[in-house]
């Protein structure tokens, strides 16, 4: 089963899925930039409708506590647009943790995440379907981030929820894999984020070899890396037999990313990157695997969760 903001669905119902997005977010406390606030409800609805018209059917919304999560609004938007939305539990990374969690241990993080997974987010009656995005800093895993990641792994084991991560500019993906492996989280329950930002193909390949899902989830953010280079890394994984572990998304986090403000919108992957994949030789079945089959597996709750 997959837990959406409007209830559980079968994996076969998920459809074309954006694997790492934000509809509501507020990073302005740290970034001091109003562009990093998404709070326009009408705009969210319009952007989701455009995503749906382009073929999008589901969205993994990884805005968590401390980033501006609004679960009731996500449920409302899902009802209004017909797009499945999966909400998240957990925390992001330093320095975005809420004040109350800044000195927590791994066990405290795990307890909080398990409580939300089992009892719902606050008193909303809405349940998260993914743990994340939990992250590490650029080329550094700070002590509190280690505790958070360990706690997320422990909670994943307890609940069966998938764990999806943030790697700053693609760094420390291998280190994240090793941490979760040490905790005992099954690798097929782990999604290592932003690996399309990592220009070191051997590192990305090592992440894939672990059995974890590899997220190419900042597509279109060419200020970090060109989509041509992203495609080269993806094809390298594909040719090495790891096509069933790749997930796609665009990770929109700014007003300027939205169509109404001149940006590409959430359908970017479908309208811009998918044609590149086909030009590179992937067929319809291959694209279906990336957009439909892989997310259906990655975001399914593992059996036996309690």
N, C-alpha and C positions, 0 to 999 in steps of 0.2 A: 504493500500500500504506500501511497504518497500522501502526506498531510498538507492540505492547502488551507488557506484562511477561511474557506467555506465548508470544510469537511474533508474526509479521506476520499481518495479516488484510486482507481486501479492504474498501475503504470501505463497500461495501454491507452488510457484516456488523456495522458499528458499532452501529447502532440509536439509540435515544433516549439522548442523551449530555449529562452535566453537564460543562460546558466548563472549569470552574476550581474545583477542590476540594482539600481536604487530609484525608487519612485519618490519617496520622501527621505530627505536627508538634511542635516544641518551641521556642517563642519566649521562654521564661522567662528565658534568660540576659540578655536586654535588657529585657523587659517586667516581670520580677520578679513574675509572676503565675502561680500553678499552674494557673489556668483555661486558660492558653495552651499546655498540654501535652496532646496526644492520644497516649497510649501503651497504651491498654486494648485488647488484641487481641480479646477476646471482644466488647467494645463495638463495635469496628470491624466485626466480622462481623455482629453484630445490626443495625447501622445500614445496612450494605450490603444485607442481606437485606430490610430494610424498603424501601429504595430500589428494589430489584428488584421487590418486590410491587406498588409503585406504578407500575411500567412502565419504570423505569430499566434500561438495558442496558450503559452505558459511562460511565466517569468519567476525566476528565483530572486526574491527581494532580500538582499543581505544587509539592510540597514538594521543595526541592533541597538541595544540600550546604550545611550551615550552618543549615538549618531543621529538621533531624530526619528526613531522608530514610531510608527503610528498604525498599530494593527487594526483598529476599527476602521480606519480610512481605507486600508488595503482591502478589507472585506467588502466595504461599500463599493470600491472601484471594481473589484472582481465581479460582484453581482451586476453592476451596471454595464460592464463591457463584455462579459463572458470569457475573459482571459483568466485562466488559473493563476493564482498568485501563491507562492510559498513564502511564508514569513520566517524570520530567523530568531534565534536566541543566542545569548552570549554577549561578548564585548569585542571591540575592535583591536586596538593596540595602544601603547603609550604614544602620545599623551592624551588620548581620547577617552580613557576610562572614566566613568562617573566617579565622583569623589568618594562615594561609599565603598567602592571596590578597588581603590588604588593600592591597598596593602593586603589584599586577599591572598590566601594560599591556594594551591591547586584544588584542594579538597573543598574550599569555600566556593570557588568558581564552579566546580562540578555540582555541588549541592544546589546552587542557584539555577543552573541550566537544567538539571534533572527536574527540579520543581516546576519550572515553566513547561517543560515537555510533558509532564504528567498531569499538571493542574491547570495549565493555560497561562496566558500572558496577563498578569494582574487579575482583574475581575471581568475581563472582556469575554471569556468563553472561547477565545481564539487560541489555537495551538500552533506552535512553530513546527516547521517541517525540516529545518536544517539548523545546524550549529555553525555560526559564523557571522560575518567573516571575521575570523580570529587571526591576528597577524604578528609579524615581527618587523623590526625597523630595518633601515638600509644597512646591509652588511653587518647587522648586530641584532642579537636576540637579548633584549634587556631582561633582568631578573623577573620583573613582573610579567613580561610577555611569556617567559618560560612557564611560569605558574599558570597563566591563562591557557596556554596551549596544552599543557598537561591536563588541566581541569577539563578542557573541551574534549580531549581524548578519553578521559575517564567517563565523562558524561555520555560520550558516543557509545562506549561499551555498554553502559547501563541502559540507555534508551533505544539504541539501534538507529538513531538519527545520523545522517551523513554529516561530516565535518568539512567545511569549506574554508580555505585560508586566504590571507593576504600576504603576499611577499612584496616588499617594497622594491620597486624597479626590478622585480624578478629574482632578487637575491635570497639566498638561504633556503631555497626549495629543498635541497638535499638534506640540510640540517633539520628542517621541519619533518621530513619523512623519517629521519632517524629518531627524533624525539617521539613521534607518535608510535613508531614501531616499538620503542623501548617501553612505552606505556602499555602496549598490547592492543592498540586499535587495529582492527583488520584493514589492510591496505585498500581493499575494494570499497571501504567506507570513507575514504579520504580523498579530497579534491584539493590539489595544490594550485593556488591561484596565480594569475599574472605571469605565467611562464612564457607567454609570447613576448614579454619584455626582456627576457634573458637571452642575450646573444651567444652565450656559451652552449652550443648544441650538446656537448657531452654531459653537461649538468642536467639539461632538460631530459636527455635520454636516460640518465641515471634515475631521475624521478619516475619516469615511465616504467623502467625495469623493476621498480619496487612493487608495482601493481596498483599504485595510486592513479586516480584520474588526473589529467594534466589540462589545466584551464588556459585556453587562448581567449582571454576575456577582457582585453583592452583594445580590441580591434577598432581601428579608426583613430586612435590616439597617436597620430603620426608625429607629434611633438616629442614623443618618447622613442618611437621606432617606426620605420616605414612598414606599411602592410605588405609590401613585397618581401621584406626580410622576415616578417611574421610567417608568411606563406612558405618561405623556404624552410623554416624550422618545423612547421607543421608537416610539410611533405617529407622531411627527414624522419620524423616519427612514424608517419604513415608507411613509408617504404621499409622501415624496420619492424613493421608488424604491430604497431601500437595504436592503430586507428580506432579501436573500440574503447580507448581510454581518453579520447580528446573531447573537450567541451568548448563551446563557442559562446561569446557574448561581447558586449561593448563597454560595460561598467560606466554608464552615464552618471555623473555626480554634480553637474553644473547646469545652471539655467542656459548657458551658452551652448550646451549640448542638445537642447530641445529644438525641434523644428520651428516652433513659434518664435524662437529667438535667433533663427538662422542656422541652427545646428542640424546634424544629420538625423536625430531622433533614434528611437529604439530599434527601428527596422534596418539600421545600418548594416548589420551582418547579412540580412536576407537580401537586401537590394544592392549591396556593394561588394561584400566579400565572397558570397556564394558564387557569383559569376566568375570571380578570380579562381575559385576552386575548380570550377568546371573547365575553365580555360587551361588549367594546369593538368587536366586529365581525369579528374574525379567524375564519376557518373551519378545519376539520380539516386541510386541505391547507396552510394558512398555518402552523399550529402544527407540522405535520410538517416543514416547511421549517426552522423555527427550531430544533427539537430533534433532527432526524435529518439532513436534507440539508446544512444549513450546517456542522455539525461534521464530517461525512464529507469535505467539501471542505477545510475549514480544517486538519484534522489529518492529511491525506494527505502523505506524503513526496513532494517534487517529483522528477520523473524526472531521471535523469542524475546523481544524487548519487554521491559517491565515498567 
